[in-house]
Amino acid sequence: LIYSPYSPDLAPSDFHLFLHLKKFLSGQCQRFENDREAEMVVTQWVPSQAADFYDTGIQKLVPRYDKCLNSGGEYVEK
């Protein structure tokens, strides 16, 4: 079997989920006392996102996937 190389350009968590999570956390204007506190905030944020938030991330994957395939697997800019 021939497998295509891994491309971070095709991981929706890299360009959708974590992008929005980073924006959310930077808007918190607080420092977490410990890892557990940060984990609790993130654990509450993830399920608070509507289903269309995740659907949008998956749908954005389609054109990125096409771009990556058309570039022969080379790095794809935004």
SETORBA-98836 format. One line per field, with one value per residue (C-alpha): residue number from 1; residue in one letter; x, y, z; chain. Coordinates in steps of 0.02 Angstrom, whole numbers, plus 50000, padded with zeros to 5 digits. Example, Ala and Ser with C-alpha at 12.3 -4.5 7.8 and 13.67 -1.06 7.14 Angstrom:
BEGIN
i	(1;2)
aa	(a;s)
xx	(50615;50684)
yy	(49775;49947)
zz	(50390;50357)
ch	(A;A)
This chain:
BEGIN
i	(1;2;3;4;5;6;7;8;9;10;11;12;13;14;15;16;17;18;19;20;21;22;23;24;25;26;27;28;29;30;31;32;33;34;35;36;37;38;39;40;41;42;43;44;45;46;47;48;49;50;51;52;53;54;55;56;57;58;59;60;61;62;63;64;65;66;67;68;69;70;71;72;73;74;75;76;77;78)
aa	(l;i;y;s;p;y;s;p;d;l;a;p;s;d;f;h;l;f;l;h;l;k;k;f;l;s;g;q;c;q;r;f;e;n;d;r;e;a;e;m;v;v;t;q;w;v;p;s;q;a;a;d;f;y;d;t;g;i;q;k;l;v;p;r;y;d;k;c;l;n;s;g;g;e;y;v;e;k)
xx	(50000;50055;50010;50016;50130;50054;50013;49974;49880;49746;49718;49561;49614;49771;49685;49510;49487;49650;49641;49474;49526;49680;49572;49454;49594;49681;49516;49503;49619;49668;49809;49771;49827;49873;49853;49692;49608;49658;49598;49429;49405;49450;49342;49194;49231;49242;49063;48995;49029;48879;48880;48897;49063;49135;49045;49123;49295;49268;49196;49349;49453;49387;49470;49630;49631;49612;49752;49867;49830;49855;50023;50086;50085;50194;50162;50003;49990;49823)
yy	(50000;50177;50307;50492;50588;50669;50850;50969;51070;50937;50929;51030;51046;51139;51275;51283;51215;51276;51443;51481;51407;51518;51672;51621;51594;51758;51848;51776;51910;51797;51687;51511;51461;51287;51163;51094;51264;51288;51111;51148;51306;51215;51066;51183;51280;51131;51066;51244;51265;51234;51087;51205;51267;51093;51069;51230;51167;51004;51095;51209;51051;51009;51155;51133;50950;50993;51122;50996;50861;50984;51038;50858;50854;51008;51131;51232;51412;51481)
zz	(50000;49962;50092;50061;50178;50330;50300;50444;50312;50318;50505;50543;50725;50670;50570;50640;50816;50893;50803;50886;51052;51053;51019;51159;51284;51240;51272;51446;51516;51657;51708;51761;51933;51873;51731;51806;51798;51615;51577;51655;51550;51389;51437;51457;51296;51177;51203;51210;51025;50913;50794;50646;50718;50694;50528;50463;50510;50416;50265;50258;50248;50073;49979;50081;50037;49852;49865;49946;49817;49673;49743;49748;49937;49958;50099;50072;50132;50191)
ch	(A;A;A;A;A;A;A;A;A;A;A;A;A;A;A;A;A;A;A;A;A;A;A;A;A;A;A;A;A;A;A;A;A;A;A;A;A;A;A;A;A;A;A;A;A;A;A;A;A;A;A;A;A;A;A;A;A;A;A;A;A;A;A;A;A;A;A;A;A;A;A;A;A;A;A;A;A;A)
